[in-house]
Amino acid sequence: MNGKVKTVRYLLIDTPETVKPNIPVQPYGKEASNFTKKALTNAHKIQLDYDKTGNKGDKYNRTLAYVYVDGKDLDEELVKKGLARVAYL
């Protein structure tokens, strides 16, 4: 973003762990990661939509946002494909 790499934590969904220390790679974790990487790499436009509360970050210094790739809701696409679950309501 603006020439800098930004780590983003999806709002509202949870994807399987793939890089968390002391946690084995969870089922469908690699698939979710690969789907996300491909979508972001091939995107013409990536947009972030922040929580209405104005809270844009977490204690791990990640940006909290909904992610849109070329106008499609990436969070929703992950859930539809069974690569994420709705959480944190």
C-alpha positions in Angstrom: 0.0 0.0 0.0 1.6 3.2 -1.1 4.8 1.3 -1.9 4.8 -0.5 1.4 4.0 -4.1 2.3 1.0 -4.3 4.7 -0.1 -7.3 6.7 -3.9 -7.5 6.8 -6.1 -9.5 9.2 -9.5 -10.3 7.7 -12.5 -8.9 9.6 -15.4 -11.3 10.3 -13.7 -14.4 9.0 -11.1 -16.9 10.2 -8.9 -18.9 7.8 -7.0 -22.1 8.8 -3.5 -21.6 10.3 -0.5 -22.1 8.2 2.3 -20.1 9.8 1.4 -19.8 13.5 4.3 -20.9 15.7 3.8 -24.3 17.5 0.6 -25.0 15.5 0.7 -27.5 12.7 -0.7 -26.4 9.3 -4.5 -26.9 9.6 -6.7 -28.6 7.0 -7.3 -26.3 3.9 -4.8 -23.8 5.2 -2.5 -24.2 2.2 -5.5 -24.0 -0.2 -6.8 -20.8 1.5 -3.3 -19.2 1.4 -2.7 -20.2 -2.2 -6.2 -18.9 -3.2 -5.5 -15.6 -1.5 -2.0 -15.2 -2.9 -3.3 -15.9 -6.4 -6.2 -13.4 -6.1 -3.9 -10.7 -4.8 -1.1 -11.3 -7.3 -3.4 -11.2 -10.3 -5.5 -8.2 -9.0 -5.7 -5.0 -10.9 -7.2 -3.2 -7.9 -7.1 -4.1 -4.2 -9.3 -2.2 -1.8 -9.5 -2.3 2.0 -12.7 -1.4 3.9 -12.2 -0.7 7.6 -14.5 -1.5 10.5 -17.0 1.3 11.2 -15.7 1.7 14.7 -12.5 3.2 13.3 -10.3 0.5 14.8 -7.8 -0.2 12.0 -5.2 -2.3 13.8 -4.6 -5.1 16.3 -2.0 -5.9 18.9 0.1 -7.7 16.3 0.4 -4.5 14.2 -1.9 -6.0 11.5 -4.4 -3.9 9.6 -8.0 -5.1 10.2 -10.1 -4.8 7.1 -12.5 -6.4 4.6 -10.5 -7.1 1.4 -11.9 -6.4 -2.1 -10.1 -7.7 -5.2 -11.2 -6.1 -8.5 -14.6 -5.3 -6.9 -15.2 -8.8 -5.4 -15.3 -9.4 -1.6 -12.3 -11.7 -1.0 -13.5 -12.6 2.5 -16.9 -13.8 1.0 -15.1 -15.8 -1.8 -13.0 -17.6 0.8 -16.1 -18.6 2.8 -18.0 -19.7 -0.3 -15.1 -22.0 -1.3 -15.0 -23.5 2.2 -11.6 -22.0 2.9 -12.7 -19.8 5.8 -15.4 -19.6 8.4 -17.5 -16.7 9.6 -16.2 -15.7 13.1 -15.8 -12.7 15.4 -19.4 -11.4 15.1 
